[in-house]
Amino acid sequence: MSVPGAVRRVAVALAVPAAVPTLLAGGETNLQQTNDLLWLLIGISVAGAIITFAFLAYSVVKFRDPNNRRRRYG
């Protein structure tokens, strides 16, 4: 009578560690779930940086002081 109980305990002991990876790896990871949102935020931030730098370059060229045109610095 103790043999079926021992066999059952061995079978349960072998089945539990085998089932843990499938329970943990059943869904998507956090990075996979938020990957699209991450790329959207990166795109928005890059577009904002490009617009800001373009405005800076435009304002430096457009609103420079004409009195400093041929002045030597230093």
C-alpha positions as CSV (number, residue, x, y, z in Angstrom):
1,M,0.0,0.0,0.0
2,S,2.9,2.3,0.5
3,V,4.2,1.9,-3.0
4,P,1.3,3.7,-4.8
5,G,1.5,6.5,-2.3
6,A,5.3,6.8,-2.9
7,V,4.7,6.7,-6.6
8,R,2.1,9.4,-6.3
9,R,4.5,11.6,-4.3
10,V,7.3,11.1,-6.8
11,A,4.9,11.9,-9.7
12,V,3.7,15.1,-7.9
13,A,7.3,16.1,-7.1
14,L,8.3,15.8,-10.7
15,A,5.1,17.4,-12.1
16,V,5.2,20.6,-10.0
17,P,8.6,21.9,-11.2
18,A,7.7,21.0,-14.8
19,A,4.5,23.1,-14.6
20,V,6.1,26.2,-13.1
21,P,7.8,27.5,-16.2
22,T,4.7,27.1,-18.3
23,L,2.7,29.1,-15.7
24,L,5.3,31.8,-15.5
25,A,6.0,32.0,-19.3
26,G,2.4,31.8,-20.4
27,G,1.8,35.4,-21.3
28,E,3.8,38.3,-22.7
29,T,6.5,40.1,-20.8
30,N,6.2,43.6,-19.5
31,L,8.4,44.9,-22.3
32,Q,6.3,43.2,-25.0
33,Q,3.2,44.7,-23.5
34,T,4.6,48.2,-23.4
35,N,6.8,48.1,-26.5
36,D,4.4,50.1,-28.7
37,L,3.8,52.7,-26.1
38,L,7.6,53.0,-25.6
39,W,8.2,53.6,-29.3
40,L,5.3,56.2,-29.4
41,L,6.9,58.1,-26.5
42,I,10.3,58.0,-28.1
43,G,8.9,59.2,-31.4
44,I,7.1,62.1,-29.7
45,S,10.2,63.1,-27.8
46,V,12.4,63.0,-30.9
47,A,9.9,65.0,-32.9
48,G,9.8,67.6,-30.1
49,A,13.6,67.8,-30.0
50,I,13.9,68.3,-33.7
51,I,11.2,71.0,-33.7
52,T,13.0,72.8,-30.8
53,F,16.4,72.6,-32.4
54,A,15.0,73.8,-35.7
55,F,13.4,76.8,-34.0
56,L,16.7,77.5,-32.2
57,A,18.7,77.5,-35.5
58,Y,16.0,79.6,-37.2
59,S,16.0,82.2,-34.5
60,V,19.8,82.4,-34.4
61,V,20.0,83.1,-38.1
62,K,16.9,85.3,-38.3
63,F,17.4,87.5,-35.3
64,R,21.2,88.0,-35.3
65,D,22.6,91.5,-34.5
66,P,23.7,93.2,-37.8
67,N,26.1,95.4,-35.8
68,N,28.2,92.4,-35.0
69,R,28.7,91.4,-38.6
70,R,32.4,92.2,-39.1
71,R,33.4,92.6,-35.4
72,R,36.4,90.6,-34.3
73,Y,36.0,88.6,-31.1
74,G,38.7,88.0,-28.6
